[in-house]
Amino acid sequence: MAAAPSTLIGRLRRNRRVRALGRRVKTAAALLRWTLRAVSGLVTAGGFAGKRRLLVIYDFASQPFSIGDILVIQEASLVLREVAGLGRVDLAFVYDPSSPVVPDPAFSAIHSENFLWHLTTVLQAAQVNPHLGSLFLFDSHRRLEEFASENLDMYEVWPPLPQYASREYLYYRVFNEVLFDYFQREKALPRLESRAPARAWAKAFLEQHVGSDIAVTVQLRRNPANPKRDSDYGSWIGFFQLCRGHYPVKFLIICAQHEVDPRLRGCSNVVVAKDHCTSVEQDLALIDAAAIHMGASSGPGTIAVFSGKPYCVFNTDLLVDYYRGCTREGNRFNLFFSKPTQSFLFGREDQDLIALEFERMWKAIESPHSNDRSGPITA
């Protein structure tokens, strides 16, 4: 009779449902710790001691399959790790194989069969973080939650549990809370930049293809599925021709292979990056290394937004009322941390407008005090 209790316990342990329930209880308890830590720590600077890591979760069930959005989250991670006094940033992507992306016409071509095929493109944006440690990919929210809950001694986890569980779109929370609050205190933001190997590659590329000229990246866009933000190629080509012999500049065209217009190759002051088989990470490194960035409102240009360089994004569709502390004058929109030479413009570009905006930015880099753009983003 004395052996009966242990036999019963053994049976219970072997029961799959009981084991699963036990795991759920442990996970729920650990997720509660996740919430309590987030509330008590990340709200104040220096809330955590030591060099633990920041685990940033990017959930494709709530966040877009987008290079630009991933770069925004990367910038948030730079702020969060600094505020909390953490070390490396580990990035965890999670998706549901049965419904891998948010329902949006822009991602309609991505489905369960080809998700991993497309994933390699946006994963390259994960490399743009000088403090990147590990990179994880989970095909199950439960497995991610178990991983996070079992490693809370190693990690601070972001986003907080309420935002993760409700599948909140995090973009505006990043701008209006994480970045805004930090900027109000520090009057600067950490600079988002490529890692050292990508920067070295970009430096060598510019030495070979730009030489003694000034590198200016231009992002062009041509998307039949969403033509509203497409570039006016004729205006850009006319502008490049206008600049020949007047500015010591090489314009580096950043776009997908199918967006390359053959007329671009007829401009002696233009280098088409895709003619050199650049990857997304290399395109981002070129934008990072250039003196000026111009062009379409599209994901890769986000790295310029979190830099000190002059930039002008044309035909933007940003929703002004959704951003704290920003300004709009006429067709010009500036983020709360932007300099006067860092603008988003509403409305389609034409050759005269491109030339006018380029001249504004050119004057800024001609200043003898504007050569170093490698520091933090300051007010």
N, C-alpha and C positions, 0 to 999 in steps of 0.2 A: 504493500500500500504506500510505503514511503516514496517509491519511485514514480508514483502517478503524477505528482505535480511537474516533475522535470520532463516526463513524457509529454504531458499536455503542452508545456512551454516549447518543447522541440517541435511538436506538430504545428503550433502557431507560427513558429519561426519559419517553418517550411511552407506555410500557406502564402501564396503569391499576393493575395489581396491584403493580408495582414502586413506583409513586408512593404507593399506599396503604400499602405496607410501610414506605416511608421515613417517612411521616407517623406511623405507629404507633411506629416506633423513636424519633423525635423526641419524641413525646408521652410515651412510657414514660420517657425520660431526664428530661424536664421534671417528670413526676410524681414521679420519684425525688427531684429537687430539692425538690419540694413537701414530701415526707416529711422530708427532712433539715432543711429550714428549720423545720418544725413542731417537730421534736424539739429542735433547738438553740435556738429562740427563745422560743416561747410558754410554756415551762416556767418561765421566770424573768421577773420584772418588769423592764421596760426592756430587753428582749432585742433590740429593733430600734430603730434610730435613724431620725430624719426623720419626715415626714408621709406615708408611704405609706398605702395604703388596706387595709381589711379586707374580704375577699370571703367572705361567708357563703353557703354552699350549703344550700338547702332542697330535699331530694330527695323528691318525692311517692311514690317507690317504697319509702321506708322511714319517712317521717314522715307523720303523719295530715293529712288535709285538714281542718284544725282551726284556728280563730282562736286558741284558747288556746295550742296548741303553738307557733304562729308567734310569739306574744307572749313565750313563754318563751325562744325563740331570740333574739328582739330584746333581751331583758335580758342574755342571755349575750354578745351582741355589744358591749353597753356596757362590760362588764367586760373583754372581750378587747382592745378597742381601747385602753382605758386602760392595761392591763398592758403592752401592746406599744408604747405611745406612737405610735399610728396616728392618722390623720385621719378621713376619711369612712368610712362603712360602706356597701358595695355588697352588695345582696342578689340572689342568683341562684336562681330557681326552676327545677327541671328535672323533666320527666315523660316517661314512655313512652306515646306515643299509643295503643298497642295495649292497655295496662294502666295507666291513668293514676293510680290510687290504690291504697293498701294494701288487701288483702282484709279487709274488716271489715263486718259488717252495718250499721253506722252510715253507711257510705258506699256502700251497695249501689245507690242511685239514680244514682250518678255513674259514667259510662262514657265510652268514647272519643268518642261523638257529642255529648255535652253537657258535657264537662269544662270547656271554655273558657267556656261559659255560666255555670257555677257558680263559676269561678275569680275572677270579679270581686268576689265577696263576701269571700273570705279575703284577696285582695290588699289590701284596705283596712287589714288589720292590719299590712301592710308599711309603712304610712305612720307608724305609731306608733314613731318613732325620731328624736330631735332631730338625730342625726348622719347621717341617711340621705343617701346620694349618688345612686347609680344603681340602677335596678331592671331585672333581666334575666329573660327567660323563654326556656328552651331546651326544645325538644321532642325532644332527642337527648342522651343521656349522653356520647356521643363528642364532639359539638360543644362541650358544656360543658367536657369535659376538655381539648380542644384550646385553648379560650379561656383556661382557667385556666393551662395549661402555657405558653402563649405570652405571658402577662402577669405572670409571677412577679416581674419587676423592679418592677412597680407594686403588687402585692398580697402580703399574707399571707393564706393560704387556710385556712378552717375549715369543716367539721371536718377533722382530719388524715386523710391518705389511708387508713390502716387502717380507720377508722370509716366513711369514705365508701364504700370498696370492699366492706366487709362488710355495708353497709346496716344499721348499728346504729341502733336507736331512741335518739335523743340526749337525750330529756327528762331521764332520771335522771343522765346524765353531766353535764348542765348544773347540776342542783341539787347533786349530790354531789361534783363536782370543781370546775367553773368558779366557781360562786357560793360554795360552801362554803369553798374554799381562799382566795378573795379576802376573804370576810367574816372569816375567822380572822385575817388580817393587818390589815385596815383597820377592822374593827368597823363596817362600813357597806357598803351596796350602792348603786350608781347608781340614781337614780329613773327608772323608765320613765314617759314622759309623751308626750302628744300634741304635735305640732308647733305652732308659733306660730299659723298660720291657724285650725287646729281649736280651739285654746284661746280665741282671740278670738271665734269663733262661739259656743262654749259659754258664755262670759261674757255675750254679748248675749242668748242664749237664757234664761239664768237671770235676768237683769235683767228680761226681759219676762214670764216665766211663773212665776217664784218670788218676785221682788221682795225684800222685806226678810226673808222667811222663810229658814230653813236648808234647803239642798238635800240630800236623801237619795235616792240611787239604789237601786232595788229590781229585781233581775233575776228575772223569772218565767219558768218553763219548762213547756211542755206539748208532749211529743213522743210521738205514738202508736207510733212505731217503737222507742222506748226509754223507756217510762214510769217506770222505776225511780227516776229523779231528778226527776220532775215535781214542781211546786210544789203546795201545798195552797191553792188559790185562796180557798176559804171562810175559812181562818184568816187569810190576809193581808187580805182585805177587812174582816173583823171587827176586825183590829188597826188598820187605817186609820181606821175609824169610831171606835174607842176613843181615838185620838190627837187627834181633832178638838176644838179648844178647850183642849187640855191642853199641846200642844207647838207652837211657832211653826215648823212644818215643812211643806215640800211634798215629797211622795214622787214621784220621777220613775220611771215604770215603763219598764224596758228589756226588750224582748222582740221576737219577730218579729210581723208583722201577724196571722198566724193564731193566735197565742197570746194575743191581747188578749181579755179577758173583758169583755163590755159592762157588767157591774156595776161595774167600776172607774171608769167615767165618772160614776157616781152619787156618788162620794166627792169632796167639795169640796177636799180637801187632796191630791188625786192629779192628776198630769199624765202622760198616756200619750204617751211620746215618738213612737211611730209615728203618732199622730194628727197629727203635724207632719212626717210623711214623712222622718224621720231616716234617714241611712245608717248602716252599721256604724261607719265612722270617727267620725261624729257621736255615736253611742251611746257609743263609747269615750271621746270627749272629755267627755261629760256625767259618766261615771263618774269620770274623772280630776278634774273640777272640783268634784264633790260633796264635802260634809264627811264623809259616812258612806256606806258601801256595804253592802247586805244582799242576801240572796236565794239563788237556786239555784246549784248547782255547775255552771257553764257557762263557755264560753270567754271572753266579753267581760269577766267579772269578774276575769280574770287581771291586768288593768292595775291593779286596786286592791291586789292582793297585793304588787306591787312599788312601793308608795307608802307614805307615812307615815300615811295616814288609817285610822281604825277601820273594820274590816269584819267581817262574820260570814257565812260560807257554810254553808248548811244542807244536810243530807242528802248529805254528801260521800261519794265512793267512793274517796278516796285510799288507797293501800296504805302504811300507816304503816311497815312494815318495810323499804320501799324507799328511805327518806329518812334521810340522816345527820343526827345532831345534833338531831332533832326530839323533841317531847314529847307524850305523851298522858295526860290525866287524865280518867277517865270517858269521856264522849262528846265531849270537846274535844281537838282536835289543833292544835298550833302548830308552824310551821316554825322552823328554827333562827335566823332573822333576825326573827321576828315579835315584836311588842309584845303585852302582855297583852290589849289590845283588838282583836287581829287573830287571828281563830279560824276553824277549820273544825269543824263539828259533825256527828257521825254520827247518823243517825236522822232521821225525818221531822219537820218543824216542826209546831207547833200555835200557837194564838193566844197562850197564856200564855208559851210559850218565846220567841216572837218579841218579845213585850213585855219580857220579862226581859233579853234580849240587847240590845235597843234601849236600854233604860235604862242598861245598863253602858257602852255607847258614848256615849250622850248626856252622861253625867257627864264623860267624858274630853274632849269638845269644849267643855264649859262652862268648863274650866280656862282661866285667862287666859294660860297659857303654851302652849296647844295650838292657837292660831289659825294658825300658820305650818306647813303640811304640805308645803312645796315643796322642802325640802332632801333630802339623801340618806337612805336607810333605815338607821337606826343601831340599835345594840344597846340 
